[in-house]
Amino acid sequence: SYHQGSFAMAHCGECCCKIGPSILNADFARLGDESKRVMDAGADYLHIDVMDGHFVPNITFGATMVKCLRKKLPETFFDIHMMVSEPEKWIDDMADAGADMYTFHLEATKDPESLIKLIRARGMKVGVGIKPGTPVEQMQPLIHLVDMALIMTVEPGFGGQKFMADVMPKVSQLRKDHPNLDIEVDGGLSPSTVDHAFKAGANMIVSGSAVVLSPDPGKVIREMRDDGRKYFPSTRSN
């Protein structure tokens, strides 16, 4: 059973816009409170960046932290973005910690189909992500097996980077080929850049600094959701 909160995957229905703050740039000494603050401000889900220092040149945190956050946020949908070299290794730990969706990077595994089966066996939803330099065609054979496709709009590893508009054709291609797919974008998303993503067809928006560092995260979330509703009319009201 998933921790839904206000979050619902697209399935076969109409896609709606969902805003998921990334806590990468939050104050790690107050991570539980910071996470609760953005969820209380109206976010749809929490995007949790797990980095191992191998796949990306940065280390964040692992399953222990996710487990602590789950106690603080029992109803929130946790999208765990696994920027790790061996995603197979952490499936059980993350499932036990309370992860709802396990998003792995295509570049990090030689056998994505088996990985997807392992994730499903532990009752989690499946996301697959690609870096800006990876062709979207490499992801296409897996789309029918996953719940969500993530297109990185920065090089993964650090928060606060500039949005890369030149990867939007990948999003457009995915949306054209898969009208009901949840398509997530992550990196440099804010009220000033999000329209590019919505226009291309992304409906799941990961926004880090713009939301987490704002004195009024609710206002930022509402602005982005209002923009998204123009492209995804079934989006919930603020």
Secondary structure, DSSP 8 states (H G I E B T S, - for coil): ----TT----TTS----EEEEB-TTS-GGGHHHHHHHHHHTT-S-EEEEEEBSSSSS-B---HHHHHHHHHH-TT--EEEEEE-S-GGGGHHHHHHHT-SEEEEEGGG-S-HHHHHHHHHHTT-EEEEEE-TTS-GGGTGGGGGG-SEEEEESS-TT-SS----GGGHHHHHHHHHH-TT-EEEEESS-STTTHHHHHHHT--EEEESHHHHT-S-HHHHHHHHHHHHHHH-TT----
